Amino acid sequence: MKFNKCLARAKVLTTFIAPDMWLDYKGLKKILSDVRMHGVDSTQLSENQIKQLLACPATCAFFTQIMCELHKVSKYYVVIEAELLARYQASLDNLNEFLVKHWVGNAGGFVGAEWDPSTKAHLPEIIGIFLSFSSELIQLENYCVLCYAGFGKILKKHDKLSGGALHFRSFR
């Protein structure tokens, strides 16, 4: 399966991540169509030729857009991570309250204590909260993995189209 189709499928299947917060891989590929330097040996480029390549409007547009995408994805990840951490803490507090309320017997702890018979009615709700939370964690992980792969793939495409001329090098 092509990566763009895989990314589009993930956007549809992921309910927790906003569709517009994914890497715009298709948009970056459109910009790349203007960057061409086939057959150029990047080890033979002079510093002046590299500066000309960097001054190319398509190259500038590509790197400007990829930096915007990187900022968007990383900022969104931090926001979602903070939300999930807050929900995790709240879920643990709710679980602790639930256990204290519904266990009968040993007041010093849960060892040797027994369930209050009415507790079984509340178990699906508690389990559902943690299943939903774990699903959102998996979706966030998939978001990270697919965006990371997308950045790697689009940079690899750029290197292929530009002849690899813009690898990290020291400019003097």
PyMOL commands that set and color helices and strands:
alter all, ss='L'
color gray80, all
select helices_A, chain A and resi 3-13+19-21+25-32+42-44+47-55+57-102+117-121+123-162
alter helices_A, ss='H'
color red, helices_A
select strands_A, chain A and resi 103-104+114-115
alter strands_A, ss='S'
color yellow, strands_A
deselect
rebuild
show_as cartoon
